[in-house]
């Protein structure tokens, strides 16, 4: 019966993974391109390989690996939304495969539950549907984490090289993953030291015990040196707040987990304390085992030791980075990479809990999985992305302008549409891929009273109506409007 359920668990995971993959593919195909995607496409893919990989255009919007993938994806498949987003979609499947592989030797119920929790965090999964570096970095990070654990367990060279390679790709996708890589390297050295202490016939030498890492680490340093140097020099790591780790990063972490749910102050504080305890308690156990010289623990409980140290070292590095380099505390999408690491930690905590508590902890984990899945289904949509909701209908607006031009085909004048700066990259992306030469390039400097038409937020409609504009169309999801300048009846612009 147990083996039968185990076989069914693989089918269940495959079914859930397929549904999630189809959701991301469909949404990537039909949803509007966003500000950051469009800005990247218009500015970076045309650069040479060396200019991109060396971060020659040192702006934080330039996610190196994403820019490279956009460059070659356009060559192979064109410049449609789905073509440019394809690399991230492929990494979603890498993410799901490794999310399963991390727990594939555990019980069937833990395999299913961990997969559901890791793959139904909407703010994370949605980022795999964008042509940005975030989804790429999460996929490569989970891959790197799996091979890190595997290497620590059996010292296989293939796992060693795949750990370093995937960590490199994660960093080139987004620089915030430097914290993950550095923490992982410290953990490898520390666990190797503690493991050798349990074997009196083996002596630990910092160099000799870790010499296998020298070549892949050297390669990664050579590749990363120039882009990281430029990112630090030009302040491209400032991506958040400056009030403190708990005030900025931890608050943002909770907002990402609860996705668009505003938590009361007491709940916010309580959850911060709970999350801290879920890391500090296993950390205190690790320190106690080290103090008592119970080194066998570090061979038998590698997974929980690794996740605990990761969730300890990464915040420490973030805080030190702020104190030493003056970098911001990461928030929003810049911190989402911690969500899968946190849930992996929780799943391993449940797996290592004592038999008397295991039923209750496993029940709690299943409940979290059901809540996550329910929230995913309830809040998922095919039109907008959390931090770019304002761009949800820019594509529709451009289509409306095309209809307008067809209705007014007799008018050969170039149409000038003023937009707020937020809409400029996406509007120009659609102008370029649709080859709308009759439409003047959209300008980032803002709207002027000389524009033939205006696309702006709904809350400014009164201002523009007083300046001689009238409503043409209203877009509810993005809370925007399209306005046209009033003309005499002989020159009237036909409404859409």
C-alpha positions in Angstrom: 0.0 0.0 0.0 2.9 2.3 0.9 4.7 1.7 -2.4 1.5 2.2 -4.3 0.9 5.6 -2.7 4.6 6.4 -3.4 4.0 5.7 -7.1 0.8 7.8 -7.0 2.8 10.7 -5.4 4.9 11.0 -8.5 1.8 11.2 -10.7 0.4 13.9 -8.3 3.6 15.9 -8.5 3.7 15.6 -12.3 0.1 16.7 -12.6 0.5 19.7 -10.3 3.8 20.7 -12.0 2.1 20.4 -15.5 -0.7 22.7 -14.4 1.7 25.3 -13.0 3.8 25.1 -16.2 0.7 25.6 -18.4 -0.4 28.5 -16.3 3.0 30.3 -16.6 3.2 29.5 -20.4 -0.3 30.8 -21.1 0.1 33.9 -19.0 3.5 34.6 -20.7 1.9 34.3 -24.1 -1.1 36.7 -23.5 0.0 39.2 -20.8 1.4 42.6 -21.7 5.2 43.1 -21.6 6.2 45.1 -18.5 8.3 48.2 -17.9 11.5 46.4 -16.9 11.3 43.7 -19.6 10.8 46.3 -22.3 13.6 48.5 -21.0 15.9 45.5 -21.0 14.9 44.5 -24.5 15.3 48.0 -26.0 18.7 48.6 -24.4 20.8 45.5 -23.9 20.3 42.5 -26.4 21.8 44.5 -29.2 25.2 44.7 -27.3 27.9 42.2 -28.0 28.4 39.1 -25.9 31.5 40.6 -24.2 29.8 43.9 -23.4 26.9 42.1 -21.8 28.9 39.5 -19.8 31.2 42.2 -18.5 28.3 44.5 -17.4 29.6 47.2 -19.7 26.2 48.9 -19.5 26.2 49.0 -15.7 22.5 49.7 -14.9 20.7 47.5 -12.4 18.0 46.7 -15.0 20.6 44.9 -17.0 20.4 41.3 -15.6 23.3 39.8 -17.5 22.2 36.3 -18.2 18.7 37.5 -19.0 20.1 40.0 -21.5 22.1 37.3 -23.2 19.1 34.9 -23.3 16.9 37.7 -24.8 19.6 38.3 -27.4 19.8 34.8 -28.7 16.1 33.9 -28.1 15.2 36.8 -30.4 17.6 35.5 -33.1 16.0 32.1 -32.9 12.4 32.7 -32.2 11.6 36.4 -32.8 10.7 39.2 -30.4 7.2 38.2 -29.3 6.4 38.1 -25.5 6.6 34.4 -25.3 9.8 34.2 -27.3 11.7 36.6 -25.0 10.2 35.0 -21.9 11.1 31.5 -23.0 14.4 31.2 -21.1 12.6 32.0 -17.8 9.9 29.4 -18.6 12.5 26.8 -19.2 14.1 27.6 -15.8 10.7 27.2 -14.2 10.9 23.5 -15.1 14.4 23.3 -13.8 13.2 24.8 -10.6 10.3 22.3 -10.3 12.5 19.3 -11.1 15.1 20.2 -8.5 12.3 21.1 -5.9 11.2 17.5 -6.3 14.7 16.0 -6.3 15.6 17.7 -3.0 13.0 15.6 -1.2 12.6 12.6 -3.6 14.0 10.2 -1.0 11.7 11.3 1.8 8.2 10.0 2.5 5.5 10.4 -0.2 3.5 12.9 1.8 6.6 15.1 2.4 7.5 14.9 -1.3 4.1 16.1 -2.4 3.7 18.7 0.3 7.2 20.2 -0.1 6.6 20.4 -3.9 3.3 22.1 -3.5 4.7 24.7 -1.0 7.8 25.4 -3.1 5.8 25.8 -6.4 2.6 27.6 -5.3 4.1 30.8 -4.0 2.5 33.1 -6.6 4.9 36.1 -6.2 7.8 33.7 -7.0 6.1 31.6 -9.7 4.9 34.7 -11.6 8.5 35.9 -11.9 9.3 32.9 -14.1 6.8 34.3 -16.6 8.8 37.5 -17.1 11.9 38.2 -19.3 13.9 39.2 -16.2 16.7 37.7 -14.3 14.6 36.8 -11.2 13.1 33.5 -12.4 16.5 32.5 -13.9 18.2 33.1 -10.6 15.7 31.0 -8.6 16.0 28.1 -11.0 19.7 28.1 -10.9 19.8 28.7 -7.1 17.6 25.6 -6.3 19.8 23.6 -8.8 22.9 24.8 -7.0 21.4 24.0 -3.5 20.6 20.4 -4.6 24.2 19.8 -5.8 25.6 21.5 -2.8 23.8 19.1 -0.5 24.8 16.1 -2.7 28.4 17.2 -2.8 28.5 17.5 1.0 27.0 14.0 1.4 29.3 12.1 -1.1 32.0 14.5 -2.3 31.2 13.7 -5.9 33.1 15.9 -8.4 30.1 16.2 -10.7 28.0 17.6 -7.9 30.9 20.0 -7.0 31.1 21.4 -10.5 27.4 21.6 -11.0 27.1 23.5 -7.7 29.6 26.1 -8.8 28.3 26.4 -12.3 24.7 26.8 -11.3 25.7 29.3 -8.6 27.6 31.3 -11.2 24.5 31.3 -13.5 22.3 32.4 -10.6 24.6 35.4 -9.8 24.8 36.4 -13.5 21.0 36.3 -13.5 20.8 38.6 -10.4 23.6 39.9 -8.2 21.6 39.3 -5.0 22.5 35.6 -5.3 26.1 36.5 -4.4 24.9 36.2 -0.8 23.8 32.6 -1.5 27.1 31.6 -3.1 29.3 33.1 -0.5 27.2 31.5 2.3 27.4 28.2 0.6 31.2 28.3 0.3 31.5 29.1 4.0 29.1 26.2 4.8 31.1 23.7 2.7 34.3 24.6 4.6 32.6 24.5 8.0 30.8 21.2 7.5 33.9 19.6 6.1 35.8 20.8 9.2 33.2 19.4 11.5 32.9 16.1 9.7 36.7 15.5 9.8 36.6 16.1 13.6 34.5 13.0 13.9 37.2 10.9 12.3 40.4 11.0 14.2 42.4 9.4 11.3 41.7 12.5 9.1 43.2 15.9 9.7 41.5 19.1 8.4 43.6 21.5 6.3 41.9 24.5 5.0 43.7 24.3 1.6 44.1 20.5 1.1 40.6 19.7 2.4 39.0 22.1 -0.1 41.4 22.0 -3.0 38.7 20.5 -5.3 37.0 23.9 -5.2 40.0 25.9 -6.3 39.5 25.6 -10.1 35.7 26.2 -10.3 35.9 29.0 -7.8 38.8 30.6 -9.7 36.8 30.4 -13.0 33.8 32.0 -11.3 35.9 34.8 -9.7 37.4 35.6 -13.1 34.0 35.8 -14.8 32.3 37.7 -12.0 35.1 40.1 -11.1 34.4 42.8 -13.6 30.6 42.9 -13.5 30.6 42.8 -9.7 33.2 45.5 -9.5 31.1 47.7 -11.7 27.9 46.9 -9.8 29.6 48.0 -6.5 31.4 51.0 -8.0 28.3 52.5 -9.6 25.9 51.6 -6.7 23.9 49.0 -8.6 23.3 47.0 -5.4 21.0 49.6 -3.9 17.7 47.9 -4.3 15.7 48.4 -1.2 15.4 50.3 2.1 17.7 51.7 4.8 15.8 51.3 8.0 17.1 47.9 9.0 16.9 44.2 8.1 13.8 43.6 10.1 12.1 46.8 9.2 12.8 46.5 5.5 13.8 43.0 4.4 11.8 40.9 6.9 8.7 43.0 6.4 9.0 42.6 2.6 9.6 38.9 3.0 6.3 38.5 4.9 4.5 40.6 2.3 5.8 38.3 -0.5 4.7 35.2 1.3 1.2 36.5 2.1 1.0 38.2 -1.4 -1.3 41.3 -1.3 -2.6 40.5 2.2 -2.1 43.3 4.6 -1.1 41.9 8.0 -2.0 43.6 11.3 0.9 45.0 13.3 0.7 42.3 16.0 0.6 39.5 13.4 3.6 41.0 11.6 5.6 41.2 14.8 4.6 37.7 15.9 5.5 36.1 12.5 8.9 37.9 12.5 9.6 36.4 16.0 8.4 32.9 14.8 10.6 32.9 11.7 13.6 34.0 13.8 13.0 31.2 16.3 12.7 28.7 13.5 16.3 29.5 12.5 17.7 30.3 16.0 16.5 27.1 17.7 18.1 24.7 15.2 21.2 27.0 15.2 21.5 26.6 18.9 21.2 22.8 18.6 24.1 22.9 16.0 26.2 25.0 18.3 25.5 22.7 21.2 26.4 19.6 19.2 29.6 21.3 18.2 30.3 22.3 21.9 29.7 18.7 23.0 31.9 17.4 20.2 29.0 15.3 18.8 30.4 15.5 15.3 28.4 12.5 14.0 25.4 14.9 14.0 27.0 16.8 11.1 27.1 13.7 9.0 23.6 12.5 9.8 21.8 15.9 9.6 23.5 17.6 6.7 20.3 19.0 5.2 19.0 20.9 8.3 22.5 22.0 9.2 22.9 23.5 5.7 19.6 25.3 5.5 20.0 26.7 9.1 23.5 28.0 8.3 22.2 29.5 5.0 19.4 31.3 6.7 21.8 32.6 9.3 24.7 33.6 7.0 22.6 35.3 4.3 21.0 37.9 6.6 24.4 38.5 8.3 26.0 39.2 4.9 23.1 41.5 3.9 23.6 43.5 7.2 27.4 43.6 6.8 27.0 44.7 3.2 24.9 47.6 4.4 27.3 48.5 7.1 30.5 48.2 5.0 29.4 49.2 1.5 26.3 51.2 2.4 24.1 49.0 0.2 20.3 48.9 0.8 18.5 46.2 2.6 16.8 44.2 -0.3 13.0 44.2 -0.5 10.3 43.0 -2.8 11.4 40.9 -5.8 15.0 41.3 -4.7 14.4 39.2 -1.7 12.0 36.6 -3.1 14.9 34.1 -3.5 14.7 33.6 0.3 11.2 32.1 0.1 12.2 28.7 -1.4 15.2 28.5 1.0 12.9 29.2 3.9 10.3 26.6 2.9 13.0 24.0 2.3 14.3 24.7 5.8 10.8 24.2 7.2 10.3 20.9 5.4 13.6 19.6 6.6 12.7 20.7 10.2 9.5 18.6 9.9 11.5 15.7 8.5 14.0 15.7 11.4 11.4 16.3 14.2 11.1 13.6 16.8 8.6 10.9 16.4 6.2 12.2 19.1 5.9 15.6 17.3 6.2 14.4 13.7 2.5 13.8 13.1 1.6 17.2 14.3 4.4 19.0 12.4 3.6 17.0 9.2 -0.1 17.9 9.6 0.9 21.6 10.0 3.0 21.4 6.8 0.2 19.8 4.9 -2.1 22.6 6.0 0.4 25.2 4.8 0.5 23.4 1.5 -3.3 23.5 1.1 -3.4 27.1 2.1 -0.6 28.0 -0.4 -2.4 26.1 -3.2 -5.7 27.7 -2.4 -4.2 31.1 -2.4 -2.4 30.4 -5.6 -5.6 29.4 -7.4 -7.6 32.3 -5.9 -5.1 35.1 -6.7 -3.6 33.9 -10.0 -4.5 35.8 -13.1 -3.5 36.0 -16.8 -3.2 39.8 -17.1 -1.0 41.4 -14.6 2.2 41.0 -12.5 2.4 42.1 -8.8 4.9 44.9 -9.1 4.0 45.9 -12.7 0.2 46.0 -12.5 0.3 49.5 -14.1 1.5 47.9 -17.4 -1.2 45.2 -17.5 -3.1 46.9 -20.4 -0.4 48.8 -22.2 -0.6 46.1 -24.9 -4.3 46.7 -25.2 -3.8 50.4 -25.4 -1.5 50.0 -28.4 -4.0 47.7 -30.1 -6.6 50.4 -29.6 -4.3 52.9 -31.2 -3.9 50.6 -34.2 -7.7 50.4 -34.5 -7.9 54.2 -34.3 -5.4 54.5 -37.1 -7.4 52.1 -39.3 -10.6 54.1 -38.7 -8.7 57.3 -39.5 -6.7 55.9 -42.5 -7.2 59.1 -44.5 -5.1 61.0 -41.9 -1.5 60.4 -42.9 0.0 62.5 -40.1 2.2 60.9 -37.5 0.3 60.4 -34.3 2.0 61.6 -31.1 0.9 60.0 -27.9 2.1 61.3 -24.5 2.6 58.9 -21.7 3.9 58.9 -18.1 7.5 57.7 -17.9 6.4 54.3 -16.4 4.7 53.4 -19.7 7.4 54.6 -22.1 9.5 51.4 -22.4 6.5 49.0 -22.9 4.8 51.4 -25.4 8.0 51.6 -27.4 8.4 47.8 -27.3 5.0 47.3 -28.9 5.7 50.2 -31.3 8.9 48.4 -32.4 7.7 44.8 -32.7 4.5 45.9 -34.6 6.5 48.3 -36.8 4.1 51.2 -36.2 6.1 53.9 -38.1 3.0 56.2 -38.2 3.3 56.4 -34.4 5.9 58.8 -32.9 8.3 57.2 -30.5 7.1 57.5 -26.9 9.1 59.9 -24.8 10.3 59.3 -21.2 10.2 63.0 -20.3 6.4 63.0 -19.8 3.2 64.4 -21.2 2.9 67.8 -22.8 -0.3 69.7 -23.9 0.9 69.4 -27.5 0.3 65.6 -27.7 -2.5 64.4 -29.9 -3.4 61.7 -27.4 -2.5 60.9 -23.8 -2.2 57.6 -21.9 -2.0 58.1 -18.2 -3.3 57.1 -14.8 -7.0 57.6 -14.1 -6.5 59.9 -11.2 -5.2 62.7 -13.5 -8.1 62.6 -15.9 -9.7 65.8 -14.5 -6.5 67.8 -15.1 -6.2 66.8 -18.7 -9.9 67.3 -19.4 -9.5 70.9 -18.3 -6.8 71.3 -20.9 -9.0 70.2 -23.8 -8.7 66.4 -23.8 -11.6 64.0 -23.8 -11.9 60.3 -22.7 -11.4 57.7 -25.4 -11.0 54.5 -23.4 -10.7 53.4 -19.8 -8.6 50.4 -18.6 -9.8 49.0 -15.3 -7.1 46.5 -14.4 -4.2 49.0 -14.8 -6.3 52.0 -13.6 -5.4 54.0 -16.7 -7.1 56.0 -19.4 -6.6 57.0 -23.0 -7.4 60.6 -23.9 -7.6 62.5 -27.1 -7.4 66.2 -27.8 -10.7 67.8 -28.8 -10.8 69.1 -32.3 -13.4 70.8 -34.5 -16.1 68.5 -35.9 -14.4 68.6 -39.3 -11.2 67.3 -37.7 -12.7 65.1 -35.0 -10.7 62.0 -34.0 -13.1 59.1 -34.1 -13.5 57.4 -30.7 -12.3 53.8 -30.5 
